Amino acid sequence: MKESRILRYWEAFQKVSGVTGEHYLAEQFGYGKQVGDESAELIRIGKKTATTSALELYEKMSLNPK
C-alpha cells in the first residue's frame, strides 16, 4: 500500500515538474519523528513548498535531478 502511494505521488510529480528518470530518494526532513512529521504536515497543507540541501552532497552521490 505505502509503496503504491509513493509511486503514484512520484508519477504525478514527474508530470507537473518535467523531471525524468526512474530514480527518486525519499528522506525524512529534520531530526527525529516529531520534526519530520511536522515538516511533512506543512508540505501536505501547502505551507512548506521548498527546501535546501548542500549541492556537494548530491554531487558526491551522483543524484543530480534531470
VMD Tcl script that draws the C-alpha trace (Angstrom):
set ca {
  {0.00 0.00 0.00}
  {2.64 2.52 1.08}
  {4.84 1.83 -1.96}
  {1.96 2.27 -4.42}
  {1.08 5.66 -2.84}
  {4.70 6.77 -3.17}
  {4.85 5.62 -6.78}
  {1.62 7.46 -7.63}
  {2.99 10.61 -5.97}
  {6.27 10.30 -7.92}
  {4.48 9.84 -11.24}
  {2.22 12.85 -10.57}
  {5.29 14.92 -9.63}
  {7.02 13.94 -12.87}
  {4.02 15.07 -14.93}
  {3.89 18.56 -13.42}
  {7.63 19.12 -13.00}
  {9.07 17.64 -16.17}
  {11.62 15.65 -14.13}
  {12.51 12.44 -15.93}
  {14.13 9.25 -14.81}
  {13.30 6.34 -12.60}
  {15.30 7.29 -9.51}
  {13.98 9.17 -6.54}
  {15.17 9.48 -2.98}
  {12.68 9.79 -0.13}
  {14.03 11.00 3.18}
  {12.65 12.48 6.35}
  {13.07 16.20 6.98}
  {14.86 17.24 10.15}
  {15.96 15.13 13.05}
  {13.54 12.84 14.79}
  {9.97 11.77 14.27}
  {8.31 14.92 15.62}
  {10.24 17.35 13.37}
  {9.78 15.03 10.38}
  {6.04 14.72 10.96}
  {5.64 18.48 11.45}
  {7.55 19.20 8.24}
  {5.53 16.63 6.30}
  {2.29 18.21 7.52}
  {3.44 21.67 6.41}
  {4.17 20.24 2.96}
  {0.82 18.45 2.84}
  {-1.14 21.63 3.60}
  {0.94 23.73 1.19}
  {2.78 25.96 3.67}
  {6.19 24.40 3.04}
  {6.94 24.43 -0.66}
  {10.74 24.36 -0.82}
  {13.78 23.06 0.97}
  {17.53 23.29 0.52}
  {20.46 20.99 0.76}
  {24.18 21.16 0.07}
  {24.89 20.64 -3.63}
  {28.13 18.87 -2.71}
  {26.13 16.05 -1.10}
  {24.23 15.39 -4.33}
  {27.35 15.63 -6.48}
  {29.13 13.01 -4.34}
  {26.19 10.62 -4.74}
  {25.60 11.49 -8.43}
  {21.91 12.18 -7.74}
  {21.51 15.39 -9.70}
  {17.92 15.75 -10.96}
  {17.49 15.73 -14.74}
}
mol new
graphics top color blue
foreach p $ca { graphics top sphere $p radius 0.5 }
foreach p [lrange $ca 0 end-1] q [lrange $ca 1 end] { graphics top cylinder $p $q radius 0.2 }
display resetview
